[in-house]
Amino acid sequence: MDNERIREMFDSLGEVAIKRMFGGKGIYHQGIILALEVSGEILLKADAESAPRFAAAGASQWIPDGKTKPVAMPYWSIPEAAQDDPEDLATWIGLAWEAALRTRK
């Protein structure tokens, strides 16, 4: 996915920085990572508070293969209903930003 399309998706949040990482892209707002682009798919940050909402909306957690077994990562797909609805997408992006703030080190 090209960077301009990513910026458009995150427009509700404001300016985002996009950095290449691990064969994909990290998406940052105010220096804090809140999403990834992996194989053309945007994955939003979630935590213990927001992950159940992602799961209930039919999103799937990113579970890449680790060295010895799959590893569940704190990133979730965008729920299908939000992919064609900018207002709904903005809500999920807001949840990702809140999770990023709660989990930053």
Rosetta silent file (secondary structure, phi, psi, omega in degrees, C-alpha in Angstrom):
SEQUENCE: MDNERIREMFDSLGEVAIKRMFGGKGIYHQGIILALEVSGEILLKADAESAPRFAAAGASQWIPDGKTKPVAMPYWSIPEAAQDDPEDLATWIGLAWEAALRTRK
SCORE:     score description
SCORE:     0.000 S_00000001
   1 L     0.000  136.383 -177.335    0.000    0.000    0.000 S_00000001
   2 L   -79.677  156.884 -174.267    1.428    3.384   -0.890 S_00000001
   3 H   -61.790  -34.887  179.890    2.177    5.995    1.757 S_00000001
   4 H   -64.204  -41.354  177.313   -0.357    8.519    0.433 S_00000001
   5 H   -63.564  -40.194  177.952   -3.192    5.992    0.837 S_00000001
   6 H   -62.783  -45.874  179.223   -2.025    5.246    4.376 S_00000001
   7 H   -59.292  -40.289  177.755   -1.970    8.957    5.221 S_00000001
   8 H   -61.844  -41.493 -179.595   -5.517    9.313    3.871 S_00000001
   9 H   -62.258  -36.167 -175.057   -6.690    6.432    6.058 S_00000001
  10 L   -97.530   12.591 -177.324   -5.226    8.056    9.177 S_00000001
  11 L   -55.872  -34.087 -179.282   -6.367   11.592    8.318 S_00000001
  12 L   -63.087  -24.429 -178.417   -8.826   11.638   11.258 S_00000001
  13 L   -88.213  -28.878 -175.612   -5.897   11.381   13.647 S_00000001
  14 L   115.811 -158.721 -176.199   -3.724   14.004   12.024 S_00000001
  15 L   -67.624  135.542  175.392   -0.231   13.748   10.643 S_00000001
  16 L  -124.377  150.890  173.616    1.400   10.336   10.665 S_00000001
  17 E  -105.046  142.954 -179.003    4.945    9.257    9.914 S_00000001
  18 E  -122.755  122.588 -177.517    5.528    6.080    7.946 S_00000001
  19 E  -125.934  138.253  176.522    8.762    4.154    8.371 S_00000001
  20 E   -68.690  138.706  177.151    9.935    0.953    6.683 S_00000001
  21 E  -161.508  136.245  173.286   10.430   -1.932    9.074 S_00000001
  22 L    47.672   41.381  179.263   10.664   -5.736    8.874 S_00000001
  23 L    77.563    3.728  178.102    9.502   -5.875    5.265 S_00000001
  24 E  -133.885 -147.640  179.577    6.484   -3.704    6.043 S_00000001
  25 E  -139.477  142.333  171.462    5.827   -0.247    7.428 S_00000001
  26 E   -98.436  139.679  179.904    5.337    1.207   10.879 S_00000001
  27 E  -115.144  121.884 -172.597    2.755    3.986   11.207 S_00000001
  28 E  -120.244  146.907  171.057    3.471    6.567   13.901 S_00000001
  29 E  -131.525  128.612 -178.063    1.629    9.535   15.361 S_00000001
  30 L    52.221   36.798  176.650    3.527   11.912   17.622 S_00000001
  31 L    79.416    5.169 -177.338    6.435    9.468   17.583 S_00000001
  32 E  -115.300  129.758 -179.760    4.374    6.538   18.877 S_00000001
  33 E   -73.186  133.195  179.054    3.638    3.485   16.748 S_00000001
  34 E  -130.702   -6.220 -179.776   -0.062    2.716   16.398 S_00000001
  35 E  -161.365  163.694  175.722   -0.276    0.556   13.290 S_00000001
  36 E  -129.049  154.335  167.251    1.620   -1.585   10.824 S_00000001
  37 E  -115.360  120.053 -178.753    1.315   -2.224    7.120 S_00000001
  38 E  -132.791  121.070  178.756    2.162   -5.842    6.364 S_00000001
  39 L    52.767   38.938  177.083    1.670   -7.377    2.919 S_00000001
  40 L    83.088    0.568 -179.325   -0.653   -4.550    1.915 S_00000001
  41 E  -109.779  138.213  175.033   -2.868   -4.854    5.008 S_00000001
  42 E   -88.866  129.903  178.208   -3.163   -2.261    7.769 S_00000001
  43 E  -118.195  127.600 -176.704   -3.005   -3.718   11.278 S_00000001
  44 E   -99.432  142.558  179.343   -4.076   -1.548   14.218 S_00000001
  45 E   -66.039  138.711  174.221   -2.568   -1.642   17.710 S_00000001
  46 L  -138.765  164.312  177.300   -4.758   -3.118   20.441 S_00000001
  47 L  -138.755 -171.758 -176.652   -4.263   -3.971   24.089 S_00000001
  48 L   -59.012  -29.864 -179.400   -6.106   -5.919   26.783 S_00000001
  49 L   -77.068  -40.804 -173.962   -8.743   -3.197   26.935 S_00000001
  50 L   -98.764  -21.547 -177.814   -9.448   -2.838   23.220 S_00000001
  51 H   -56.118  -39.520  178.296   -8.635   -6.299   21.790 S_00000001
  52 H   -60.928  -32.028  177.413  -12.028   -7.750   22.794 S_00000001
  53 H   -68.346  -40.485  177.027  -13.745   -5.031   20.727 S_00000001
  54 H   -61.919  -46.606 -179.076  -11.626   -5.917   17.705 S_00000001
  55 H   -61.959  -43.759 -179.796  -12.429   -9.607   18.137 S_00000001
  56 H   -63.409  -28.450  179.919  -16.166   -8.924   18.576 S_00000001
  57 L   -85.325    1.940  177.494  -16.146   -6.886   15.354 S_00000001
  58 L    88.812    8.925  177.146  -14.681   -9.831   13.422 S_00000001
  59 L   -72.712  159.584  178.173  -11.113   -8.506   13.158 S_00000001
  60 L  -119.039  141.796  179.485   -8.264  -10.986   13.262 S_00000001
  61 E   -78.117  143.502  177.322   -5.127  -10.781   15.345 S_00000001
  62 L   -78.348  120.483 -179.092   -1.778  -10.829   13.575 S_00000001
  63 L  -130.602   82.381  179.337    0.013  -14.068   14.505 S_00000001
  64 L   -75.302  160.801  175.335    3.210  -14.391   12.472 S_00000001
  65 E   -69.632  130.236  173.775    5.426  -17.452   12.632 S_00000001
  66 L   -91.839 -169.757  179.967    8.134  -17.097   15.263 S_00000001
  67 L   -64.204  -38.759 -178.088   11.426  -18.965   15.368 S_00000001
  68 L  -120.752  -18.644 -179.886    9.866  -21.995   17.006 S_00000001
  69 L  -160.910  163.682  177.049    6.097  -21.273   17.091 S_00000001
  70 E   -62.174  147.414 -177.438    3.541  -18.631   16.050 S_00000001
  71 L  -125.097  118.665  178.336    3.612  -15.442   18.137 S_00000001
  72 L   -72.950  124.113 -179.606    0.456  -13.413   18.801 S_00000001
  73 L  -105.042  157.034 -176.546    1.202   -9.730   18.255 S_00000001
  74 L   -82.777   40.570  179.667   -0.845   -6.803   19.587 S_00000001
  75 E  -127.344  138.634 -174.826   -2.028   -5.783   16.108 S_00000001
  76 E  -128.212  150.741  175.595   -5.423   -6.494   14.581 S_00000001
  77 E   -66.638  160.443  175.136   -6.958   -6.195   11.136 S_00000001
  78 L   -76.994  129.296  178.090   -9.431   -3.416   10.473 S_00000001
  79 L   -54.937  140.952 -174.437  -12.972   -4.761   10.905 S_00000001
  80 H   -54.544  -41.503 -178.240  -14.573   -5.321    7.510 S_00000001
  81 H   -61.339  -27.523 -177.587  -17.466   -2.914    8.162 S_00000001
  82 H   -84.414  -12.662 -174.345  -14.996   -0.061    8.761 S_00000001
  83 L   -69.267  -24.909  179.521  -13.088   -0.529    5.524 S_00000001
  84 L  -114.683   11.759 -177.768  -15.669    1.360    3.463 S_00000001
  85 L  -128.306  101.700 -176.398  -16.887    3.766    6.153 S_00000001
  86 H   -56.599  -35.914  179.566  -14.510    6.662    6.963 S_00000001
  87 H   -68.871  -42.693  177.924  -16.306    7.516   10.224 S_00000001
  88 H   -65.495  -42.147  177.492  -16.185    3.933   11.447 S_00000001
  89 H   -58.912  -42.447  179.148  -12.539    3.675   10.371 S_00000001
  90 H   -60.174  -35.978  177.782  -11.773    6.829   12.372 S_00000001
  91 H   -63.362  -45.481 -179.223  -13.267    5.155   15.462 S_00000001
  92 H   -67.823  -37.342  176.425  -10.983    2.108   15.094 S_00000001
  93 H   -64.830  -39.105  175.717   -7.959    4.308   14.461 S_00000001
  94 H   -61.273  -41.164  177.053   -8.844    6.235   17.612 S_00000001
  95 H   -63.086  -39.605  178.193   -8.954    2.972   19.565 S_00000001
  96 H   -63.890  -41.203  179.363   -5.528    2.054   18.182 S_00000001
  97 H   -64.112  -44.038  178.737   -4.136    5.435   19.242 S_00000001
  98 H   -61.072  -42.816  178.255   -5.559    5.040   22.758 S_00000001
  99 H   -63.656  -40.707  178.836   -4.028    1.544   23.009 S_00000001
 100 H   -61.546  -39.997  178.480   -0.689    2.884   21.754 S_00000001
 101 H   -66.936  -40.712 -179.182   -0.731    5.556   24.462 S_00000001
 102 H   -67.664  -33.078 -172.862   -1.589    3.042   27.182 S_00000001
 103 H  -100.250   -1.931 -178.582    1.119    0.573   26.144 S_00000001
 104 L   -64.462  151.901 -176.982    3.992    2.903   25.281 S_00000001
 105 L   -98.138    0.000    0.000    7.124    2.406   27.304 S_00000001
